[in-house]
Amino acid sequence: MLDYDKQELGDVTVFSLKGNLDALTAPSLKKEIEALLAARRINVVFDMSGLELIDSSGVGAIVSLFKRVRTLQGDVKIARLQGQPSEIFKLLRLNRAFEIFDTIDGAVARFSA
């Protein structure tokens, strides 16, 4: 099960993820991502502090968004990554592709820098 809250801070959208981002839950996140892109919301922060598990489908959803917003001059930042999701990011070397922050505020502020 995946729960998420979406908050807009200026031109940055923050998704706070809770639960599991896997083959069963990734499609619902993908729908939210499509809505973001349709609204031209291209600066995104994922707060991963409540995410317990991520699999290849979840990683695929985040990477797909990352690629799409980059073509539109936007970006995706990761905040408060820990536990199994952190290990997956390291294993797949996604910590080199994404900027990862200890705080949401730090990630949001980076868009202004």
N, C-alpha and C positions, 0 to 999 in steps of 0.2 A: 504494500500500500504506500502511496505517495501523497503527501499533503504539501501544498506550497502556498505561500503568501506572495503577492506581487505588490510592490510599492514603487511609486514614481518619485524620484528625488531630482527635480529639475529635468534635465534631458537624459537622466540615467534611470533605468528600470532595474530594481533589485528583486530577484527571486530568492526567497528563503525556502530551501527544500528540507522536508522532513520525511524520514522513512526510507523506502527503497526505490531507486531509479533503475528499473530493469525492463525486460521485454514486455511485461504486463503493464507497466506504468509509463514508459517512455512515450507511447502514442498520445497520451493526454498532454504531456509537456510539449510535444511537437505541435499540437494544435495551438497552444499558447504562443509558441515561437512564431508560428505563421501569422497570428494576429499581431504580434509585435512588429514583424516585418511589414505587414500591410499598413500599419500605422507609422512606419518609418522611425520606430524606436530602435536605434541601432547601437546604443551604448548600454551594455547589460553587465550586471554583477550577479553571480550566483553565490549566495550564502550557503555553504555546505555544512554548517555546524550541526544541523539536525539530520544530515544524510547518513544513514547507517550502512547502506550497501549500494554499490553501483556495478552494473555489468556492461557488456559490450554495447547493448542497445542504449543504455543511458549515456555512455561515453559518446556513442555515435550521434545522439541528439545534440549534445553540447558542442561537439566538433563541427557538426553540420551548421549550427547557428554561427559558430565562430567564423567559418569560411564565408558564409553568406553575408554577415555584417561587415567583414573586412572588405569585401568587394564594394560595399556601400560607404566606405570610409569610417565604419564604426569599429567597436571592439568588445570583447568579452573578458571580464576579469573574474577571478575566483577568490572568495574570501572564506576564512575560517575552515579550511580543509583539514580533516583529521580522520583517524581510524582507517577502515578498509578503503574508503574512497581515496585517501591520501596515498595509500600503498599502491593502488591501481594507477594513479596519476604518475607516481615515480616509476613503476614498472613499465608503463607505456611511454615514459619520458614526456608526458604532457606538461610536467612542471617546467619544461623548456619552451613550450609553445605558448602557455598561458602565464600571465603575471598573477602570482598568488600572494594574497595579503592576509595578515593576521586579523585585520578588522574590516568591517564593512565600510566605515568612514574612510579608511586608507584607500580602499579600492575605488570608492566614489570620487575621492579627491584627486586621484590619479588622472581622471578624465579632464580635469581642469588644468592640469600641469602641462 
